[in-house]
Amino acid sequence: MFRGQIKHFEDKDGSPSINTSFDRNGCNPPKMLKWQHYAKEILRALSGPDGVAFGHLPDAILQHYGWRSFFVDVTKSPAVAAWFASHVYTSGKPVIAMTESVNEEFVMLVHNAPKYVPAEKSGSIYIISKTKAQTNGATFVDLTEIECEDTKPRFHAQQGGLIGPFSRLSPAAVLERWEVPATVLREFAAEGGLKRTEDLFPPREKDIFLNLLLAVPWVNREAKDPIFRRGLDIPEYDYRPMRR
């Protein structure tokens, strides 16, 4: 498996340090429970009356659509790893859009609209052993094996996999690390058909998981102010203004 990062982190002994988003960002129980609830309800709705064995799919939704989990992202595609190792995530300032409610009242919507921009420096590609990563109860989950008809979820576009649960990946699982100029990485990713952000983050019209997460109701934090935020703080890489 592969993983691409802009920055390389090491332990005190010089071993590569690759930890989970939960380990990096800490615990926020109310938000964590909310994300888990909606992730499971989406799966319940899409699975139909017969239901499905969810397994670690809720964790994939949490991890790939903007929240944290106890898993580390990996990919089966070196081109995907090269793209992430050559593009910088920039959160920027929230986008505040002026629009109107269904009652034609003025409201402001706060959007989380981050971007990925080309990096200038070298990035790191990690070659990861699935066997050595599965220690102390950790498992590998191949997200490409999850059948999804008539939709292209983000974890399929990224040929993703998850390794965990744990707080960080075992250093012994990292077989090699390559430090490569960003321009070379982007050229390699482009040869694999990955040129734009939407190649790895399909828009809501193509990704039903993203579309349903964005359908969570907006929340008015202060009744006296017409300012609304999403019920889930979903990063919108395909941001577009809403008329109503």
Backbone hydrogen bonds in HBPLUS format (Angstrom, degrees):
<---DONOR---> <-ACCEPTOR-->    atom                        ^
c    i                          cat <-CA-CA->   ^        H-A-AA   ^      H-
h    n   atom  resd res      DA  || num        DHA   H-A  angle D-A-AA Bond
n    s   type  num  typ     dist DA aas  dist angle  dist       angle   num
A0128-ILE N   A0001-MET O   2.82 MM 127  5.03 175.5  1.82 145.5 146.8     1
A0002-PHE N   A0075-THR O   2.88 MM  73  5.26 160.6  1.92 153.3 159.4     2
A0075-THR N   A0002-PHE O   2.90 MM  73  5.26 149.9  1.99 146.1 153.1     3
A0003-ARG N   A0126-TYR O   3.12 MM 123  5.09 132.3  2.36 137.2 142.8     4
A0126-TYR N   A0003-ARG O   2.78 MM 123  5.09 164.3  1.81 156.1 160.8     5
A0005-GLN N   A0124-SER O   2.96 MM 119  5.32 160.2  2.00 151.8 158.0     6
A0124-SER N   A0005-GLN O   2.84 MM 119  5.32 171.6  1.85 170.7 170.7     7
A0017-SER N   A0009-PHE O   2.82 MM   8  5.29 167.1  1.84 135.3 133.7     8
A0011-ASP N   A0015-SER O   2.75 MM   4  5.26 154.5  1.81 151.7 160.7     9
A0014-GLY N   A0011-ASP O   3.00 MM   3  5.18 162.4  2.03 110.7 114.9    10
A0169-LEU N   A0018-ILE O   2.74 MM 151  5.54 165.3  1.76 177.6 172.5    11
A0020-THR N   A0167-SER O   2.96 MM 147  5.59 163.1  1.99 140.9 140.0    12
A0024-ARG N   A0020-THR O   3.04 MM   4  6.36 149.6  2.13 145.3 153.9    13
A0025-ASN N   A0021-SER O   2.95 MM   4  5.99 158.2  2.00 146.4 151.7    14
A0022-PHE N   A0069-SER O   3.17 MM  47  5.20 145.8  2.29 157.3 147.1    15
A0026-GLY N   A0022-PHE O   2.80 MM   4  5.35 138.3  1.98 141.8 148.4    16
A0032-MET N   A0028-ASN O   2.89 MM   4  5.93 165.0  1.91 161.0 164.4    17
A0033-LEU N   A0029-PRO O   2.91 MM   4  5.98 166.5  1.92 158.9 160.7    18
A0034-LYS N   A0030-PRO O   3.09 MM   4  6.27 151.3  2.18 140.5 148.7    19
A0035-TRP N   A0031-LYS O   2.90 MM   4  6.15 167.4  1.92 157.0 159.1    20
A0036-GLN N   A0032-MET O   2.97 MM   4  6.16 166.6  1.99 150.9 155.0    21
A0037-HIS N   A0033-LEU O   2.92 MM   4  5.99 154.8  1.98 142.4 149.5    22
A0038-TYR N   A0034-LYS O   3.07 MM   4  6.35 169.5  2.08 156.7 157.5    23
A0039-ALA N   A0035-TRP O   2.91 MM   4  6.03 160.4  1.94 152.9 159.2    24
A0040-LYS N   A0036-GLN O   3.02 MM   4  6.13 162.7  2.05 148.5 152.5    25
A0041-GLU N   A0037-HIS O   2.93 MM   4  6.15 154.6  1.99 148.7 156.6    26
A0042-ILE N   A0038-TYR O   2.91 MM   4  6.03 154.3  1.98 147.8 153.6    27
A0043-LEU N   A0039-ALA O   3.20 MM   4  6.45 160.9  2.24 143.4 148.1    28
A0044-ARG N   A0040-LYS O   2.86 MM   4  6.07 150.9  1.95 144.1 153.0    29
A0045-ALA N   A0041-GLU O   2.91 MM   4  6.09 153.1  1.98 144.1 150.7    30
A0046-LEU N   A0042-ILE O   2.95 MM   4  6.17 157.5  2.00 150.6 156.7    31
A0047-SER N   A0043-LEU O   2.95 MM   4  5.89 138.1  2.12 142.7 152.4    32
A0051-GLY N   A0048-GLY O   3.17 MM   3  5.62 146.4  2.29 110.8 119.8    33
A0057-LEU N   A0054-PHE O   2.99 MM   3  5.58 164.1  2.01 140.9 142.9    34
A0059-ASP N   A0056-HIS O   3.04 MM   3  5.27 121.3  2.40 102.2 116.8    35
A0060-ALA N   A0056-HIS O   3.11 MM   4  6.52 143.5  2.25 145.0 155.9    36
A0060-ALA N   A0057-LEU O   3.01 MM   3  4.91 119.8  2.39  94.4 110.1    37
A0061-ILE N   A0057-LEU O   3.03 MM   4  6.38 152.1  2.11 153.5 160.3    38
A0062-LEU N   A0058-PRO O   2.95 MM   4  6.24 164.6  1.98 150.3 154.4    39
A0063-GLN N   A0059-ASP O   2.87 MM   4  5.96 165.0  1.89 147.3 151.8    40
A0064-HIS N   A0060-ALA O   2.88 MM   4  5.85 164.5  1.91 146.6 151.2    41
A0065-TYR N   A0061-ILE O   3.01 MM   4  5.66 142.5  2.16 144.7 150.7    42
A0067-TRP N   A0062-LEU O   2.73 MM   5  4.79 141.3  1.87 159.9 160.5    43
A0166-PHE N   A0070-PHE O   3.02 MM  96  5.56 152.5  2.10 146.5 153.0    44
A0072-VAL N   A0163-ILE O   2.93 MM  91  5.31 162.0  1.96 145.8 150.1    45
A0163-ILE N   A0072-VAL O   3.13 MM  91  5.31 147.5  2.24 139.6 149.4    46
A0074-VAL N   A0161-GLY O   3.00 MM  87  5.10 155.1  2.06 145.2 142.8    47
A0161-GLY N   A0074-VAL O   2.85 MM  87  5.10 142.1  2.00 143.6 138.1    48
A0076-LYS N   A0159-GLN O   2.93 MM  83  5.65 160.2  1.96 158.7 163.7    49
A0081-ALA N   A0077-SER O   3.25 MM   4  6.60 162.5  2.28 148.3 152.5    50
A0082-ALA N   A0078-PRO O   2.90 MM   4  6.08 150.9  1.98 141.9 150.2    51
A0083-TRP N   A0079-ALA O   2.98 MM   4  6.25 148.3  2.08 143.5 151.5    52
A0084-PHE N   A0080-VAL O   3.12 MM   4  6.46 165.1  2.14 156.6 158.6    53
A0085-ALA N   A0081-ALA O   2.99 MM   4  6.13 141.7  2.14 142.4 153.4    54
A0086-SER N   A0083-TRP O   3.14 MM   3  5.29 157.1  2.19 104.0 111.1    55
A0119-ALA N   A0086-SER O   2.92 MM  33  5.24 169.1  1.93 133.3 130.7    56
A0088-VAL N   A0117-VAL O   2.69 MM  29  5.23 158.2  1.73 165.2 161.2    57
A0117-VAL N   A0088-VAL O   2.92 MM  29  5.23 157.7  1.97 142.4 146.1    58
A0090-THR N   A0115-LYS O   2.77 MM  25  5.31 167.2  1.79 167.8 168.1    59
A0115-LYS N   A0090-THR O   2.92 MM  25  5.31 160.2  1.96 148.8 155.2    60
A0095-VAL N   A0111-HIS O   2.92 MM  16  4.99 153.8  1.99 148.3 150.7    61
A0111-HIS N   A0095-VAL O   2.73 MM  16  4.99 171.6  1.73 154.0 157.1    62
A0097-ALA N   A0109-LEU O   2.86 MM  12  5.16 163.6  1.89 153.4 153.4    63
A0109-LEU N   A0097-ALA O   2.86 MM  12  5.16 162.2  1.89 151.0 155.0    64
A0099-THR N   A0107-VAL O   2.99 MM   8  5.57 174.9  1.99 162.9 163.3    65
A0107-VAL N   A0099-THR O   3.07 MM   8  5.57 167.1  2.08 136.4 136.6    66
A0101-SER N   A0105-GLU O   2.79 MM   4  5.18 150.0  1.88 140.5 149.9    67
A0104-GLU N   A0101-SER O   2.86 MM   3  5.04 154.4  1.93 116.7 117.0    68
A0108-MET N   A0226-PRO O   2.76 MM 118  6.06 156.2  1.81 168.9 174.0    69
A0228-PHE N   A0108-MET O   2.81 MM 120  6.14 165.2  1.84 169.9 175.1    70
A0110-VAL N   A0228-PHE O   2.93 MM 118  6.24 161.7  1.96 168.9 174.8    71
A0236-GLU N   A0112-ASN O   2.73 MM 124  6.00 165.1  1.75 162.5 167.8    72
A0123-GLY N   A0180-VAL O   2.90 MM  57  5.57 154.2  1.97 159.7 156.7    73
A0180-VAL N   A0123-GLY O   2.94 MM  57  5.57 158.2  1.99 160.3 164.7    74
A0125-ILE N   A0178-TRP O   2.83 MM  53  5.07 158.8  1.87 147.7 155.1    75
A0178-TRP N   A0125-ILE O   2.80 MM  53  5.07 163.0  1.83 150.1 155.5    76
A0127-ILE N   A0176-GLU O   2.96 MM  49  5.17 167.1  1.98 146.3 148.1    77
A0175-LEU N   A0127-ILE O   2.76 MM  48  5.49 141.3  1.91 156.7 168.4    78
A0129-SER N   A0173-ALA O   2.82 MM  44  5.11 166.0  1.84 152.3 156.3    79
A0133-ALA N   A0129-SER O   3.03 MM   4  6.03 135.1  2.24 138.4 150.4    80
A0134-GLN N   A0131-THR O   3.32 MM   3  5.54 142.7  2.47 100.9 110.2    81
A0135-THR N   A0133-ALA O   3.04 MM   2  5.76 132.0  2.28 103.8  90.2    82
A0138-ALA N   A0135-THR O   3.09 MM   3  5.32 166.7  2.11 113.5 117.2    83
A0139-THR N   A0164-GLY O   2.74 MM  25  5.49 167.0  1.75 145.7 144.5    84
A0164-GLY N   A0139-THR O   3.07 MM  25  5.49 156.5  2.13 148.5 155.3    85
A0141-VAL N   A0162-LEU O   2.79 MM  21  5.05 161.6  1.82 153.7 158.5    86
A0162-LEU N   A0141-VAL O   2.94 MM  21  5.05 153.5  2.01 139.0 147.8    87
A0145-GLU N   A0142-ASP O   3.31 MM   3  5.89 161.8  2.35 111.6 116.7    88
A0143-LEU N   A0160-GLY O   3.12 MM  17  5.58 136.0  2.32 133.4 144.7    89
A0146-ILE N   A0143-LEU O   3.27 MM   3  5.56 164.5  2.30 107.7 112.4    90
A0152-LYS N   A0206-LYS O   2.82 MM  54  5.69 165.9  1.84 151.1 154.4    91
A0156-HIS N   A0153-PRO O   3.04 MM   3  5.44 145.1  2.17 108.1 118.4    92
A0157-ALA N   A0153-PRO O   3.13 MM   4  6.52 161.9  2.16 154.9 159.9    93
A0158-GLN N   A0154-ARG O   3.01 MM   4  6.22 146.2  2.13 148.0 156.9    94
A0160-GLY N   A0155-PHE O   2.88 MM   5  5.06 167.2  1.89 157.5 160.8    95
A0159-GLN N   A0156-HIS O   2.92 MM   3  4.80 160.4  1.96 104.5 110.3    96
A0173-ALA N   A0170-SER O   2.87 MM   3  5.50 157.8  1.92 119.8 126.8    97
A0174-VAL N   A0171-PRO O   3.15 MM   3  5.60 158.1  2.20 111.5 117.8    98
A0184-VAL N   A0181-PRO O   3.08 MM   3  5.45 122.9  2.42 106.1 119.5    99
A0185-LEU N   A0181-PRO O   3.11 MM   4  6.47 159.1  2.15 153.0 159.3   100
A0186-ARG N   A0182-ALA O   2.92 MM   4  6.16 159.2  1.96 154.0 158.8   101
A0187-GLU N   A0183-THR O   3.08 MM   4  6.25 155.2  2.14 142.0 148.6   102
A0188-PHE N   A0184-VAL O   2.99 MM   4  6.24 156.9  2.05 148.6 154.8   103
A0189-ALA N   A0185-LEU O   2.90 MM   4  6.15 159.2  1.94 149.8 155.6   104
A0190-ALA N   A0186-ARG O   2.86 MM   4  6.01 157.1  1.92 147.1 153.5   105
A0191-GLU N   A0187-GLU O   3.05 MM   4  6.32 146.4  2.16 142.2 150.6   106
A0192-GLY N   A0189-ALA O   2.95 MM   3  5.09 133.7  2.17  98.3 111.9   107
A0194-LEU N   A0189-ALA O   2.99 MM   5  5.25 160.4  2.02 140.6 136.8   108
A0193-GLY N   A0190-ALA O   2.92 MM   3  4.95 159.5  1.96 109.3 111.7   109
A0199-ASP N   A0196-ARG O   3.00 MM   3  5.42 153.3  2.07 109.7 118.2   110
A0200-LEU N   A0197-THR O   3.03 MM   3  5.71 152.5  2.11 118.0 124.8   111
A0201-PHE N   A0197-THR O   2.87 MM   4  5.97 143.9  2.00 144.8 155.5   112
A0206-LYS N   A0203-PRO O   2.95 MM   3  5.63 148.6  2.05 118.8 127.4   113
A0207-ASP N   A0203-PRO O   3.06 MM   4  6.19 140.5  2.22 147.2 158.4   114
A0211-ASN N   A0207-ASP O   3.03 MM   4  6.28 161.9  2.07 151.2 157.0   115
A0212-LEU N   A0208-ILE O   2.96 MM   4  6.08 155.4  2.03 144.7 149.7   116
A0213-LEU N   A0209-PHE O   3.04 MM   4  6.24 155.1  2.10 147.1 154.2   117
A0214-LEU N   A0210-LEU O   2.96 MM   4  6.15 153.5  2.03 150.5 157.6   118
A0215-ALA N   A0212-LEU O   3.09 MM   3  4.93 143.0  2.23  93.0 104.2   119
A0216-VAL N   A0213-LEU O   3.31 MM   3  5.73 167.8  2.33 109.7 113.0   120
A0231-GLY N   A0217-PRO O   3.12 MM  14  5.63 121.2  2.48 127.2 140.3   121
A0219-VAL N   A0229-ARG O   2.65 MM  10  5.28 165.5  1.67 161.3 166.6   122
A0229-ARG N   A0219-VAL O   2.90 MM  10  5.28 159.7  1.95 147.8 150.8   123
A0225-ASP N   A0222-GLU O   3.02 MM   3  5.44 150.2  2.11 112.4 121.2   124
A0234-ILE N   A0232-LEU O   2.76 MM   2  5.56 129.8  2.01 112.8  96.7   125
